[in-house]
């Protein structure tokens, strides 16, 4: 497993994204994300629209940032199997958040 990038979020939690996740999941499912690795990394480092907890999977935290496309948001979902470190499981562009997501940062 090769790490594409690792970053620390504003809470001090370490987050990694593997090349396998980026190429075999994110780009396969969301080809519009080609070339947006730095944008995803920055969304985790400095989420502009807060961090939420997924309504169905409490171990998943959702980071939102303003997309460079101008009208959409970058949404990054990170799974935390350990208390202070997580792994990106997907990232994509969206028009809005998902109903039921709970704000966890800032608290």
Protein Blocks (a to p, Z undefined) as FASTA:
>chain_A
ZZfbdcddfkopacdddfklmmmmmmmmmmmlgoplmmmmmmmmmcckbpaddfklmkbc
cdddddfklpaccddddddfbfkbccdfbdcddfbdcehiacfbdZZ
